[in-house]
């Protein structure tokens, strides 16, 4: 897949020895996705405000 992409984001962790290493890999992947989302919203400017508010509302509704 990576060879067909213009940009490739890679995170890796050796998960063979310890369970906590799987968590580190997950955190790295979540950080990449969060950074891409935030960069997109900054670039798109005010057009994304409604979307962000909708996401916040959905998150809040799952906490109750």
N, C-alpha and C positions, 0 to 999 in steps of 0.2 A: 504494500500500500504506500509506504513512504516514498518509493521511487516515482509514484504517479502524482505526488503533491508538489505544489510550488513552495510551501513552507511546511516543515515538519517539527513538531514539538515532541521531545522524548524525555520521559522520566523513567529511571530504572532503580531497582533496589534488589539486593540479593535476599530473597525471602526464604531461603532454604533452612537457615539456622534458627531464626527466632521469629516468633509471631509479631513482635513489635516492628520488625522490618517491613511487614506488609502494611502496617499503619503508616509508616514513613512514605511508602510508595503512594498510598492513597492521598495523603496530605499533599504531596508534590503534584499529583494529577489535579486535585481540587484547586490548588494554587494557580496552576496554568489556566484552567477553565475560568476561574474568577478574574484573573488578570485580563484574559481576552475579552470577557464580558465588560469589564470596567473600561478598557481601552475603546471598545466599540461604543459604549454609551457616551464617553467623553468626546469622541470624534463626531458622533451624530448630534450632540448638543441637546437643546431643549426638546427635540422631537422624541426623545426617549423618556422624558419625565413621566408621562402617563403609564408607560410600560413598567417602569420601576415602581411606581405607586401600586399598580396591579399586583406585581410580584410580592411587594411588602404585605398587601392585603391578604394574599393567598397564604403566605407564611404565617401571618397572625392567626388566620382562621384554623390552621392546623395545630396551633398551640393550645387551643381551648378544649 
